[in-house]
Amino acid sequence: MEALLDGVRKMVAFGAYGPFAMTRDVQDGMVMPKSDSFSFQLKGSEAYVVSEGGSKATAAAISDPSLVIDFGKLRFDTRLTVTTDKLNHQVRAQGSVLPDGTMRGDQIGSNAVVRGALAGKNATQAGYVFSSDAGAGQTALGVTVWGR
């Protein structure tokens, strides 16, 4: 039991929406670039469109993914499309990257709430959870994992 608790103590939670949660091991020694912008490629994802009240969840596909992180300005910009047979919804968010690698979406200029983090020795990985109002009482929820 102590080993399990020790492992949990080394994790940091960043956000949770619907069935998704984002955690990361403590990143001792992670060194983020001091300048330059990098484009990340989507490595994995899962999304659902949930009806008002959460009574129905429909699996969704993610397409047209983009994540760019400007390390000089400590900012990120992301876009992707969530699609079901009845919905085609573009999710877009921009926000801040904190010195510990935490990613927090802005309310202005975004149509989604995004919470995530960078990981890896040189911040070569990223992940975030998102929630976006898709209209007609529907919410797009998902999780993404990225690499560069």
N, CA, C and O atoms as a GROMACS GRO file, in nm:
protein
  592
    1MET      N    1   0.082  -0.119   0.000
    1MET     CA    2   0.000   0.000   0.000
    1MET      C    3   0.087   0.126   0.000
    1MET      O    4   0.054   0.223  -0.068
    2GLU      N    5   0.194   0.125   0.074
    2GLU     CA    6   0.282   0.241   0.080
    2GLU      C    7   0.343   0.272  -0.057
    2GLU      O    8   0.359   0.388  -0.093
    3ALA      N    9   0.378   0.168  -0.134
    3ALA     CA   10   0.432   0.190  -0.268
    3ALA      C   11   0.329   0.257  -0.358
    3ALA      O   12   0.364   0.346  -0.436
    4LEU      N   13   0.204   0.217  -0.348
    4LEU     CA   14   0.098   0.278  -0.426
    4LEU      C   15   0.081   0.424  -0.386
    4LEU      O   16   0.070   0.511  -0.473
    5LEU      N   17   0.078   0.452  -0.259
    5LEU     CA   18   0.065   0.590  -0.212
    5LEU      C   19   0.183   0.675  -0.255
    5LEU      O   20   0.166   0.791  -0.291
    6ASP      N   21   0.304   0.617  -0.252
    6ASP     CA   22   0.422   0.690  -0.295
    6ASP      C   23   0.411   0.728  -0.442
    6ASP      O   24   0.448   0.839  -0.481
    7GLY      N   25   0.358   0.637  -0.525
    7GLY     CA   26   0.338   0.665  -0.666
    7GLY      C   27   0.237   0.776  -0.688
    7GLY      O   28   0.257   0.861  -0.775
    8VAL      N   29   0.131   0.777  -0.611
    8VAL     CA   30   0.029   0.882  -0.623
    8VAL      C   31   0.085   1.016  -0.580
    8VAL      O   32   0.051   1.119  -0.639
    9ARG      N   33   0.170   1.018  -0.480
    9ARG     CA   34   0.230   1.143  -0.434
    9ARG      C   35   0.317   1.207  -0.542
    9ARG      O   36   0.341   1.327  -0.539
   10LYS      N   37   0.366   1.128  -0.637
   10LYS     CA   38   0.452   1.179  -0.743
   10LYS      C   39   0.374   1.219  -0.868
   10LYS      O   40   0.434   1.248  -0.972
   11MET      N   41   0.241   1.221  -0.858
   11MET     CA   42   0.158   1.261  -0.971
   11MET      C   43   0.093   1.395  -0.943
   11MET      O   44   0.065   1.430  -0.828
   12VAL      N   45   0.070   1.469  -1.049
   12VAL     CA   46   0.003   1.598  -1.040
   12VAL      C   47  -0.119   1.594  -1.131
   12VAL      O   48  -0.107   1.557  -1.248
   13ALA      N   49  -0.235   1.632  -1.080
   13ALA     CA   50  -0.358   1.634  -1.161
   13ALA      C   51  -0.372   1.772  -1.225
   13ALA      O   52  -0.343   1.874  -1.163
   14PHE      N   53  -0.418   1.773  -1.352
   14PHE     CA   54  -0.430   1.899  -1.425
   14PHE      C   55  -0.572   1.934  -1.463
   14PHE      O   56  -0.602   2.052  -1.480
   15GLY      N   57  -0.658   1.838  -1.476
   15GLY     CA   58  -0.795   1.868  -1.513
   15GLY      C   59  -0.872   1.741  -1.540
   15GLY      O   60  -0.814   1.635  -1.561
   16ALA      N   61  -1.005   1.754  -1.538
   16ALA     CA   62  -1.091   1.640  -1.568
   16ALA      C   63  -1.221   1.692  -1.626
   16ALA      O   64  -1.280   1.787  -1.575
   17TYR      N   65  -1.265   1.627  -1.733
   17TYR     CA   66  -1.393   1.658  -1.796
   17TYR      C   67  -1.458   1.526  -1.835
   17TYR      O   68  -1.397   1.442  -1.901
   18GLY      N   69  -1.583   1.509  -1.793
   18GLY     CA   70  -1.654   1.385  -1.827
   18GLY      C   71  -1.574   1.265  -1.781
   18GLY      O   72  -1.534   1.258  -1.665
   19PRO      N   73  -1.550   1.170  -1.872
   19PRO     CA   74  -1.478   1.049  -1.834
   19PRO      C   75  -1.326   1.064  -1.836
   19PRO      O   76  -1.254   0.968  -1.809
   20PHE      N   77  -1.275   1.184  -1.867
   20PHE     CA   78  -1.132   1.203  -1.888
   20PHE      C   79  -1.067   1.281  -1.775
   20PHE      O   80  -1.126   1.374  -1.720
   21ALA      N   81  -0.946   1.241  -1.742
   21ALA     CA   82  -0.864   1.314  -1.645
   21ALA      C   83  -0.721   1.318  -1.697
   21ALA      O   84  -0.677   1.224  -1.765
   22MET      N   85  -0.649   1.424  -1.667
   22MET     CA   86  -0.511   1.439  -1.710
   22MET      C   87  -0.423   1.448  -1.587
   22MET      O   88  -0.441   1.536  -1.503
   23THR      N   89  -0.328   1.356  -1.577
   23THR     CA   90  -0.229   1.360  -1.470
   23THR      C   91  -0.091   1.350  -1.532
   23THR      O   92  -0.076   1.312  -1.648
   24ARG      N   93   0.009   1.385  -1.454
   24ARG     CA   94   0.147   1.377  -1.502
   24ARG      C   95   0.236   1.348  -1.382
   24ARG      O   96   0.213   1.401  -1.272
   25ASP      N   97   0.336   1.265  -1.404
   25ASP     CA   98   0.435   1.247  -1.299
   25ASP      C   99   0.504   1.380  -1.275
   25ASP      O  100   0.516   1.461  -1.367
   26VAL      N  101   0.549   1.402  -1.153
   26VAL     CA  102   0.626   1.522  -1.123
   26VAL      C  103   0.746   1.526  -1.218
   26VAL      O  104   0.814   1.425  -1.236
   27GLN      N  105   0.770   1.640  -1.278
   27GLN     CA  106   0.872   1.654  -1.382
   27GLN      C  107   1.000   1.717  -1.328
   27GLN      O  108   1.040   1.825  -1.372
   28ASP      N  109   1.063   1.651  -1.233
   28ASP     CA  110   1.191   1.700  -1.183
   28ASP      C  111   1.290   1.702  -1.297
   28ASP      O  112   1.310   1.601  -1.365
   29GLY      N  113   1.352   1.814  -1.319
   29GLY     CA  114   1.457   1.822  -1.419
   29GLY      C  115   1.408   1.849  -1.560
   29GLY      O  116   1.490   1.850  -1.653
   30MET      N  117   1.278   1.872  -1.581
   30MET     CA  118   1.231   1.904  -1.716
   30MET      C  119   1.284   2.042  -1.754
   30MET      O  120   1.272   2.138  -1.678
   31VAL      N  121   1.343   2.051  -1.873
   31VAL     CA  122   1.397   2.178  -1.922
   31VAL      C  123   1.319   2.215  -2.048
   31VAL      O  124   1.328   2.147  -2.150
   32MET      N  125   1.243   2.323  -2.039
   32MET     CA  126   1.170   2.372  -2.155
   32MET      C  127   1.260   2.462  -2.238
   32MET      O  128   1.346   2.531  -2.184
   33PRO      N  129   1.242   2.460  -2.370
   33PRO     CA  130   1.318   2.554  -2.453
   33PRO      C  131   1.291   2.697  -2.407
   33PRO      O  132   1.182   2.726  -2.357
   34LYS      N  133   1.387   2.785  -2.424
   34LYS     CA  134   1.372   2.926  -2.382
   34LYS      C  135   1.314   3.012  -2.493
   34LYS      O  136   1.267   3.123  -2.468
   35SER      N  137   1.318   2.961  -2.616
   35SER     CA  138   1.267   3.036  -2.730
   35SER      C  139   1.217   2.937  -2.835
   35SER      O  140   1.219   2.816  -2.813
   36ASP      N  141   1.173   2.989  -2.946
   36ASP     CA  142   1.125   2.910  -3.059
   36ASP      C  143   0.983   2.858  -3.037
   36ASP      O  144   0.937   2.838  -2.925
   37SER      N  145   0.916   2.838  -3.149
   37SER     CA  146   0.784   2.775  -3.152
   37SER      C  147   0.799   2.636  -3.210
   37SER      O  148   0.879   2.615  -3.302
   38PHE      N  149   0.724   2.542  -3.157
   38PHE     CA  150   0.727   2.405  -3.205
   38PHE      C  151   0.586   2.358  -3.236
   38PHE      O  152   0.492   2.386  -3.161
   39SER      N  153   0.571   2.287  -3.346
   39SER     CA  154   0.445   2.220  -3.380
   39SER      C  155   0.451   2.079  -3.325
   39SER      O  156   0.550   2.008  -3.345
   40PHE      N  157   0.348   2.038  -3.257
   40PHE     CA  158   0.337   1.903  -3.202
   40PHE      C  159   0.243   1.822  -3.291
   40PHE      O  160   0.151   1.877  -3.351
   41GLN      N  161   0.265   1.692  -3.298
   41GLN     CA  162   0.181   1.602  -3.375
   41GLN      C  163   0.095   1.521  -3.279
   41GLN      O  164   0.141   1.475  -3.175
   42LEU      N  165  -0.031   1.503  -3.317
   42LEU     CA  166  -0.123   1.425  -3.235
   42LEU      C  167  -0.081   1.279  -3.237
   42LEU      O  168  -0.066   1.219  -3.344
   43LYS      N  169  -0.061   1.220  -3.119
   43LYS     CA  170  -0.019   1.080  -3.106
   43LYS      C  171  -0.132   0.990  -3.059
   43LYS      O  172  -0.130   0.870  -3.083
   44GLY      N  173  -0.231   1.048  -2.992
   44GLY     CA  174  -0.344   0.970  -2.943
   44GLY      C  175  -0.455   1.062  -2.897
   44GLY      O  176  -0.431   1.174  -2.854
   45SER      N  177  -0.579   1.012  -2.907
   45SER     CA  178  -0.692   1.095  -2.866
   45SER      C  179  -0.815   1.009  -2.845
   45SER      O  180  -0.824   0.896  -2.893
   46GLU      N  181  -0.910   1.065  -2.773
   46GLU     CA  182  -1.041   1.004  -2.757
   46GLU      C  183  -1.138   1.117  -2.728
   46GLU      O  184  -1.106   1.210  -2.653
   47ALA      N  185  -1.257   1.110  -2.787
   47ALA     CA  186  -1.355   1.216  -2.767
   47ALA      C  187  -1.496   1.161  -2.772
   47ALA      O  188  -1.523   1.056  -2.830
   48TYR      N  189  -1.586   1.235  -2.708
   48TYR     CA  190  -1.730   1.204  -2.708
   48TYR      C  191  -1.807   1.334  -2.720
   48TYR      O  192  -1.758   1.440  -2.681
   49VAL      N  193  -1.925   1.324  -2.774
   49VAL     CA  194  -2.021   1.433  -2.769
   49VAL      C  195  -2.130   1.388  -2.673
   49VAL      O  196  -2.192   1.284  -2.692
   50VAL      N  197  -2.151   1.468  -2.569
   50VAL     CA  198  -2.243   1.433  -2.461
   50VAL      C  199  -2.364   1.524  -2.470
   50VAL      O  200  -2.351   1.645  -2.487
   51SER      N  201  -2.483   1.465  -2.457
   51SER     CA  202  -2.606   1.544  -2.458
   51SER      C  203  -2.624   1.615  -2.326
   51SER      O  204  -2.562   1.580  -2.225
   52GLU      N  205  -2.709   1.716  -2.328
   52GLU     CA  206  -2.736   1.793  -2.207
   52GLU      C  207  -2.777   1.700  -2.094
   52GLU      O  208  -2.862   1.612  -2.111
   53GLY      N  209  -2.716   1.718  -1.980
   53GLY     CA  210  -2.744   1.632  -1.865
   53GLY      C  211  -2.661   1.505  -1.865
   53GLY      O  212  -2.665   1.429  -1.768
   54GLY      N  213  -2.587   1.480  -1.971
   54GLY     CA  214  -2.500   1.364  -1.977
   54GLY      C  215  -2.570   1.232  -1.995
   54GLY      O  216  -2.511   1.126  -1.969
   55SER      N  217  -2.695   1.235  -2.041
   55SER     CA  218  -2.770   1.109  -2.053
   55SER      C  219  -2.728   1.026  -2.173
   55SER      O  220  -2.754   0.905  -2.177
   56LYS      N  221  -2.665   1.088  -2.273
   56LYS     CA  222  -2.622   1.013  -2.391
   56LYS      C  223  -2.485   1.062  -2.435
   56LYS      O  224  -2.463   1.182  -2.450
   57ALA      N  225  -2.393   0.968  -2.455
   57ALA     CA  226  -2.258   1.001  -2.504
   57ALA      C  227  -2.235   0.927  -2.634
   57ALA      O  228  -2.256   0.806  -2.643
   58THR      N  229  -2.193   1.000  -2.736
   58THR     CA  230  -2.165   0.943  -2.867
   58THR      C  231  -2.016   0.952  -2.894
   58THR      O  232  -1.958   1.060  -2.882
   59ALA      N  233  -1.954   0.841  -2.929
   59ALA     CA  234  -1.811   0.842  -2.962
   59ALA      C  235  -1.789   0.934  -3.082
   59ALA      O  236  -1.870   0.938  -3.174
   60ALA      N  237  -1.679   1.007  -3.078
   60ALA     CA  238  -1.648   1.103  -3.184
   60ALA      C  239  -1.506   1.082  -3.235
   60ALA      O  240  -1.419   1.031  -3.164
   61ALA      N  241  -1.485   1.124  -3.359
   61ALA     CA  242  -1.350   1.120  -3.418
   61ALA      C  243  -1.288   1.259  -3.406
   61ALA      O  244  -1.359   1.360  -3.403
   62ILE      N  245  -1.156   1.263  -3.400
   62ILE     CA  246  -1.083   1.389  -3.399
   62ILE      C  247  -1.004   1.396  -3.529
   62ILE      O  248  -0.933   1.302  -3.566
   63SER      N  249  -1.017   1.511  -3.598
   63SER     CA  250  -0.942   1.532  -3.722
   63SER      C  251  -0.885   1.674  -3.724
   63SER      O  252  -0.917   1.756  -3.639
   64ASP      N  253  -0.800   1.700  -3.822
   64ASP     CA  254  -0.738   1.832  -3.841
   64ASP      C  255  -0.674   1.886  -3.713
   64ASP      O  256  -0.697   2.001  -3.678
   65PRO      N  257  -0.593   1.805  -3.643
   65PRO     CA  258  -0.534   1.850  -3.517
   65PRO      C  259  -0.415   1.944  -3.538
   65PRO      O  260  -0.337   1.928  -3.632
   66SER      N  261  -0.403   2.040  -3.449
   66SER     CA  262  -0.288   2.131  -3.450
   66SER      C  263  -0.260   2.175  -3.307
   66SER      O  264  -0.351   2.212  -3.233
   67LEU      N  265  -0.134   2.171  -3.269
   67LEU     CA  266  -0.089   2.226  -3.141
   67LEU      C  267   0.046   2.292  -3.165
   67LEU      O  268   0.142   2.226  -3.204
   68VAL      N  269   0.053   2.422  -3.141
   68VAL     CA  270   0.178   2.497  -3.153
   68VAL      C  271   0.206   2.561  -3.018
   68VAL      O  272   0.120   2.626  -2.959
   69ILE      N  273   0.328   2.543  -2.971
   69ILE     CA  274   0.370   2.604  -2.844
   69ILE      C  275   0.485   2.700  -2.873
   69ILE      O  276   0.587   2.662  -2.931
   70ASP      N  277   0.467   2.824  -2.832
   70ASP     CA  278   0.570   2.926  -2.843
   70ASP      C  279   0.638   2.936  -2.707
   70ASP      O  280   0.585   2.997  -2.614
   71PHE      N  281   0.754   2.875  -2.698
   71PHE     CA  282   0.823   2.870  -2.569
   71PHE      C  283   0.879   3.006  -2.527
   71PHE      O  284   0.893   3.034  -2.408
   72GLY      N  285   0.911   3.091  -2.624
   72GLY     CA  286   0.960   3.225  -2.591
   72GLY      C  287   0.854   3.309  -2.522
   72GLY      O  288   0.885   3.386  -2.431
   73LYS      N  289   0.729   3.295  -2.566
   73LYS     CA  290   0.619   3.372  -2.509
   73LYS      C  291   0.541   3.292  -2.404
   73LYS      O  292   0.451   3.347  -2.339
   74LEU      N  293   0.573   3.164  -2.387
   74LEU     CA  294   0.502   3.073  -2.297
   74LEU      C  295   0.351   3.074  -2.327
   74LEU      O  296   0.268   3.095  -2.239
   75ARG      N  297   0.320   3.051  -2.456
   75ARG     CA  298   0.182   3.049  -2.504
   75ARG      C  299   0.160   2.926  -2.591
   75ARG      O  300   0.254   2.873  -2.650
   76PHE      N  301   0.034   2.880  -2.598
   76PHE     CA  302   0.000   2.772  -2.689
   76PHE      C  303  -0.124   2.808  -2.769
   76PHE      O  304  -0.205   2.891  -2.727
   77ASP      N  305  -0.138   2.744  -2.884
   77ASP     CA  306  -0.255   2.758  -2.970
   77ASP      C  307  -0.289   2.618  -3.022
   77ASP      O  308  -0.202   2.548  -3.074
   78THR      N  309  -0.414   2.578  -3.008
   78THR     CA  310  -0.454   2.445  -3.052
   78THR      C  311  -0.589   2.451  -3.122
   78THR      O  312  -0.674   2.534  -3.090
   79ARG      N  313  -0.607   2.360  -3.218
   79ARG     CA  314  -0.732   2.347  -3.292
   79ARG      C  315  -0.749   2.200  -3.329
   79ARG      O  316  -0.651   2.129  -3.353
   80LEU      N  317  -0.872   2.157  -3.333
   80LEU     CA  318  -0.905   2.024  -3.383
   80LEU      C  319  -1.054   2.020  -3.413
   80LEU      O  320  -1.130   2.105  -3.366
   81THR      N  321  -1.095   1.922  -3.490
   81THR     CA  322  -1.237   1.906  -3.524
   81THR      C  323  -1.289   1.778  -3.462
   81THR      O  324  -1.229   1.671  -3.477
   82VAL      N  325  -1.400   1.788  -3.392
   82VAL     CA  326  -1.468   1.674  -3.331
   82VAL      C  327  -1.587   1.640  -3.421
   82VAL      O  328  -1.671   1.725  -3.449
   83THR      N  329  -1.593   1.514  -3.466
   83THR     CA  330  -1.696   1.475  -3.563
   83THR      C  331  -1.770   1.349  -3.520
   83THR      O  332  -1.709   1.251  -3.478
   84THR      N  333  -1.904   1.355  -3.531
   84THR     CA  334  -1.990   1.237  -3.523
   84THR      C  335  -2.070   1.233  -3.653
   84THR      O  336  -2.049   1.317  -3.741
   85ASP      N  337  -2.159   1.136  -3.667
   85ASP     CA  338  -2.240   1.132  -3.789
   85ASP      C  339  -2.337   1.249  -3.799
   85ASP      O  340  -2.392   1.274  -3.906
   86LYS      N  341  -2.359   1.322  -3.688
   86LYS     CA  342  -2.453   1.434  -3.688
   86LYS      C  343  -2.390   1.569  -3.652
   86LYS      O  344  -2.459   1.670  -3.647
   87LEU      N  345  -2.259   1.571  -3.628
   87LEU     CA  346  -2.195   1.693  -3.580
   87LEU      C  347  -2.054   1.705  -3.635
   87LEU      O  348  -1.980   1.608  -3.647
   88ASN      N  349  -2.018   1.830  -3.669
   88ASN     CA  350  -1.883   1.864  -3.711
   88ASN      C  351  -1.847   1.993  -3.637
   88ASN      O  352  -1.888   2.101  -3.678
   89HIS      N  353  -1.771   1.982  -3.528
   89HIS     CA  354  -1.748   2.095  -3.437
   89HIS      C  355  -1.599   2.124  -3.425
   89HIS      O  356  -1.521   2.036  -3.388
   90GLN      N  357  -1.560   2.249  -3.458
   90GLN     CA  358  -1.420   2.287  -3.442
   90GLN      C  359  -1.396   2.337  -3.301
   90GLN      O  360  -1.465   2.426  -3.251
   91VAL      N  361  -1.296   2.278  -3.238
   91VAL     CA  362  -1.251   2.318  -3.104
   91VAL      C  363  -1.126   2.402  -3.122
   91VAL      O  364  -1.034   2.364  -3.194
   92ARG      N  365  -1.123   2.518  -3.057
   92ARG     CA  366  -1.004   2.602  -3.066
   92ARG      C  367  -0.977   2.664  -2.929
   92ARG      O  368  -1.069   2.704  -2.858
   93ALA      N  369  -0.851   2.671  -2.896
   93ALA     CA  370  -0.812   2.730  -2.767
   93ALA      C  371  -0.671   2.785  -2.777
   93ALA      O  372  -0.586   2.736  -2.852
   94GLN      N  373  -0.650   2.887  -2.699
   94GLN     CA  374  -0.515   2.941  -2.681
   94GLN      C  375  -0.499   2.967  -2.533
   94GLN      O  376  -0.596   2.982  -2.459
   95GLY      N  377  -0.374   2.973  -2.490
   95GLY     CA  378  -0.356   2.994  -2.348
   95GLY      C  379  -0.210   3.004  -2.310
   95GLY      O  380  -0.122   3.021  -2.394
   96SER      N  381  -0.187   2.993  -2.180
   96SER     CA  382  -0.055   3.011  -2.120
   96SER      C  383   0.010   2.877  -2.089
   96SER      O  384  -0.057   2.778  -2.060
   97VAL      N  385   0.142   2.877  -2.096
   97VAL     CA  386   0.224   2.766  -2.048
   97VAL      C  387   0.299   2.820  -1.926
   97VAL      O  388   0.380   2.912  -1.938
   98LEU      N  389   0.274   2.762  -1.810
   98LEU     CA  390   0.339   2.807  -1.688
   98LEU      C  391   0.481   2.750  -1.679
   98LEU      O  392   0.512   2.654  -1.749
   99PRO      N  393   0.567   2.808  -1.596
   99PRO     CA  394   0.705   2.760  -1.587
   99PRO      C  395   0.720   2.612  -1.552
   99PRO      O  396   0.822   2.551  -1.585
  100ASP      N  397   0.619   2.552  -1.486
  100ASP     CA  398   0.627   2.409  -1.454
  100ASP      C  399   0.572   2.321  -1.567
  100ASP      O  400   0.564   2.199  -1.553
  101GLY      N  401   0.533   2.384  -1.680
  101GLY     CA  402   0.482   2.308  -1.794
  101GLY      C  403   0.332   2.291  -1.796
  101GLY      O  404   0.278   2.230  -1.889
  102THR      N  405   0.262   2.345  -1.698
  102THR     CA  406   0.116   2.339  -1.696
  102THR      C  407   0.060   2.426  -1.808
  102THR      O  408   0.108   2.536  -1.831
  103MET      N  409  -0.042   2.375  -1.877
  103MET     CA  410  -0.109   2.450  -1.983
  103MET      C  411  -0.250   2.488  -1.937
  103MET      O  412  -0.326   2.402  -1.893
  104ARG      N  413  -0.283   2.616  -1.945
  104ARG     CA  414  -0.414   2.667  -1.904
  104ARG      C  415  -0.472   2.750  -2.018
  104ARG      O  416  -0.413   2.850  -2.059
  105GLY      N  417  -0.588   2.710  -2.067
  105GLY     CA  418  -0.654   2.782  -2.175
  105GLY      C  419  -0.714   2.914  -2.128
  105GLY      O  420  -0.758   2.926  -2.014
  106ASP      N  421  -0.713   3.012  -2.219
  106ASP     CA  422  -0.776   3.141  -2.194
  106ASP      C  423  -0.926   3.132  -2.223
  106ASP      O  424  -0.968   3.049  -2.304
  107GLN      N  425  -1.005   3.213  -2.158
  107GLN     CA  426  -1.147   3.220  -2.190
  107GLN      C  427  -1.170   3.305  -2.314
  107GLN      O  428  -1.258   3.274  -2.395
  108ILE      N  429  -1.093   3.411  -2.332
  108ILE     CA  430  -1.106   3.498  -2.449
  108ILE      C  431  -1.028   3.436  -2.564
  108ILE      O  432  -0.913   3.397  -2.548
  109GLY      N  433  -1.093   3.428  -2.680
  109GLY     CA  434  -1.028   3.373  -2.799
  109GLY      C  435  -1.037   3.222  -2.809
  109GLY      O  436  -0.981   3.164  -2.902
  110SER      N  437  -1.106   3.158  -2.717
  110SER     CA  438  -1.119   3.012  -2.716
  110SER      C  439  -1.267   2.976  -2.708
  110SER      O  440  -1.347   3.050  -2.652
  111ASN      N  441  -1.302   2.862  -2.766
  111ASN     CA  442  -1.438   2.811  -2.748
  111ASN      C  443  -1.438   2.683  -2.667
  111ASN      O  444  -1.537   2.609  -2.665
  112ALA      N  445  -1.327   2.657  -2.600
  112ALA     CA  446  -1.312   2.536  -2.520
  112ALA      C  447  -1.236   2.568  -2.393
  112ALA      O  448  -1.156   2.662  -2.387
  113VAL      N  449  -1.262   2.488  -2.291
  113VAL     CA  450  -1.182   2.492  -2.170
  113VAL      C  451  -1.076   2.383  -2.186
  113VAL      O  452  -1.109   2.267  -2.210
  114VAL      N  453  -0.950   2.421  -2.174
  114VAL     CA  454  -0.838   2.328  -2.193
  114VAL      C  455  -0.751   2.330  -2.069
  114VAL      O  456  -0.716   2.437  -2.018
  115ARG      N  457  -0.715   2.211  -2.020
  115ARG     CA  458  -0.622   2.196  -1.908
  115ARG      C  459  -0.525   2.084  -1.945
  115ARG      O  460  -0.567   1.977  -1.988
  116GLY      N  461  -0.396   2.109  -1.929
  116GLY     CA  462  -0.300   2.006  -1.965
  116GLY      C  463  -0.162   2.038  -1.915
  116GLY      O  464  -0.143   2.120  -1.826
  117ALA      N  465  -0.064   1.969  -1.975
  117ALA     CA  466   0.074   1.985  -1.930
  117ALA      C  467   0.171   1.934  -2.034
  117ALA      O  468   0.138   1.852  -2.120
  118LEU      N  469   0.292   1.986  -2.024
  118LEU     CA  470   0.405   1.935  -2.101
  118LEU      C  471   0.475   1.828  -2.018
  118LEU      O  472   0.465   1.826  -1.895
  119ALA      N  473   0.545   1.739  -2.087
  119ALA     CA  474   0.617   1.633  -2.017
  119ALA      C  475   0.741   1.597  -2.099
  119ALA      O  476   0.760   1.644  -2.211
  120GLY      N  477   0.824   1.513  -2.041
  120GLY     CA  478   0.948   1.472  -2.105
  120GLY      C  479   1.063   1.561  -2.062
  120GLY      O  480   1.043   1.676  -2.024
  121LYS      N  481   1.182   1.507  -2.069
  121LYS     CA  482   1.301   1.579  -2.022
  121LYS      C  483   1.316   1.718  -2.085
  121LYS      O  484   1.356   1.813  -2.018
  122ASN      N  485   1.282   1.728  -2.216
  122ASN     CA  486   1.294   1.855  -2.286
  122ASN      C  487   1.160   1.907  -2.337
  122ASN      O  488   1.153   1.974  -2.440
  123ALA      N  489   1.054   1.875  -2.265
  123ALA     CA  490   0.918   1.919  -2.301
  123ALA      C  491   0.881   1.876  -2.442
  123ALA      O  492   0.829   1.956  -2.521
  124THR      N  493   0.908   1.750  -2.474
  124THR     CA  494   0.879   1.698  -2.608
  124THR      C  495   0.742   1.632  -2.618
  124THR      O  496   0.703   1.587  -2.725
  125GLN      N  497   0.670   1.627  -2.507
  125GLN     CA  498   0.537   1.568  -2.505
  125GLN      C  499   0.438   1.668  -2.444
  125GLN      O  500   0.476   1.754  -2.364
  126ALA      N  501   0.314   1.655  -2.484
  126ALA     CA  502   0.209   1.740  -2.427
  126ALA      C  503   0.080   1.658  -2.424
  126ALA      O  504   0.063   1.563  -2.499
  127GLY      N  505  -0.008   1.698  -2.335
  127GLY     CA  506  -0.139   1.636  -2.329
  127GLY      C  507  -0.237   1.732  -2.267
  127GLY      O  508  -0.201   1.814  -2.183
  128TYR      N  509  -0.362   1.722  -2.310
  128TYR     CA  510  -0.464   1.805  -2.246
  128TYR      C  511  -0.601   1.741  -2.256
  128TYR      O  512  -0.627   1.658  -2.344
  129VAL      N  513  -0.688   1.780  -2.166
  129VAL     CA  514  -0.830   1.746  -2.171
  129VAL      C  515  -0.903   1.873  -2.214
  129VAL      O  516  -0.858   1.984  -2.187
  130PHE      N  517  -1.017   1.854  -2.282
  130PHE     CA  518  -1.093   1.970  -2.326
  130PHE      C  519  -1.242   1.947  -2.311
  130PHE      O  520  -1.290   1.834  -2.308
  131SER      N  521  -1.312   2.058  -2.302
  131SER     CA  522  -1.458   2.060  -2.299
  131SER      C  523  -1.502   2.180  -2.380
  131SER      O  524  -1.455   2.292  -2.357
  132SER      N  525  -1.595   2.158  -2.476
  132SER     CA  526  -1.638   2.267  -2.563
  132SER      C  527  -1.787   2.255  -2.590
  132SER      O  528  -1.836   2.149  -2.627
  133ASP      N  529  -1.858   2.365  -2.571
  133ASP     CA  530  -2.002   2.370  -2.602
  133ASP      C  531  -2.018   2.358  -2.753
  133ASP      O  532  -1.970   2.442  -2.828
  134ALA      N  533  -2.087   2.252  -2.797
  134ALA     CA  534  -2.105   2.227  -2.939
  134ALA      C  535  -2.243   2.272  -2.988
  134ALA      O  536  -2.279   2.245  -3.102
  135GLY      N  537  -2.319   2.340  -2.903
  135GLY     CA  538  -2.451   2.388  -2.941
  135GLY      C  539  -2.557   2.280  -2.928
  135GLY      O  540  -2.526   2.162  -2.911
  136ALA      N  541  -2.682   2.322  -2.937
  136ALA     CA  542  -2.798   2.231  -2.930
  136ALA      C  543  -2.793   2.139  -2.808
  136ALA      O  544  -2.833   2.023  -2.815
  137GLY      N  545  -2.743   2.192  -2.694
  137GLY     CA  546  -2.739   2.113  -2.572
  137GLY      C  547  -2.634   2.003  -2.572
  137GLY      O  548  -2.645   1.908  -2.494
  138GLN      N  549  -2.532   2.015  -2.657
  138GLN     CA  550  -2.427   1.914  -2.666
  138GLN      C  551  -2.292   1.972  -2.623
  138GLN      O  552  -2.264   2.090  -2.642
  139THR      N  553  -2.210   1.885  -2.565
  139THR     CA  554  -2.076   1.923  -2.524
  139THR      C  555  -1.977   1.823  -2.581
  139THR      O  556  -1.996   1.702  -2.568
  140ALA      N  557  -1.872   1.874  -2.645
  140ALA     CA  558  -1.762   1.789  -2.692
  140ALA      C  559  -1.659   1.779  -2.582
  140ALA      O  560  -1.610   1.881  -2.532
  141LEU      N  561  -1.627   1.656  -2.542
  141LEU     CA  562  -1.529   1.629  -2.437
  141LEU      C  563  -1.420   1.540  -2.495
  141LEU      O  564  -1.449   1.453  -2.576
  142GLY      N  565  -1.296   1.562  -2.455
  142GLY     CA  566  -1.193   1.474  -2.506
  142GLY      C  567  -1.061   1.488  -2.436
  142GLY      O  568  -1.041   1.572  -2.348
  143VAL      N  569  -0.971   1.402  -2.479
  143VAL     CA  570  -0.834   1.401  -2.428
  143VAL      C  571  -0.740   1.383  -2.547
  143VAL      O  572  -0.771   1.308  -2.639
  144THR      N  573  -0.626   1.451  -2.544
  144THR     CA  574  -0.528   1.440  -2.652
  144THR      C  575  -0.388   1.422  -2.594
  144THR      O  576  -0.358   1.469  -2.484
  145VAL      N  577  -0.305   1.352  -2.670
  145VAL     CA  578  -0.165   1.332  -2.635
  145VAL      C  579  -0.083   1.367  -2.759
  145VAL      O  580  -0.114   1.323  -2.870
  146TRP      N  581   0.021   1.446  -2.741
  146TRP     CA  582   0.099   1.502  -2.852
  146TRP      C  583   0.248   1.476  -2.833
  146TRP      O  584   0.293   1.451  -2.721
  147GLY      N  585   0.323   1.482  -2.941
  147GLY     CA  586   0.469   1.469  -2.935
  147GLY      C  587   0.534   1.554  -3.044
  147GLY      O  588   0.470   1.594  -3.141
  148ARG      N  589   0.662   1.582  -3.024
  148ARG     CA  590   0.737   1.655  -3.129
  148ARG      C  591   0.871   1.589  -3.151
  148ARG      O  592   0.950   1.634  -3.234
   0.00000   0.00000   0.00000
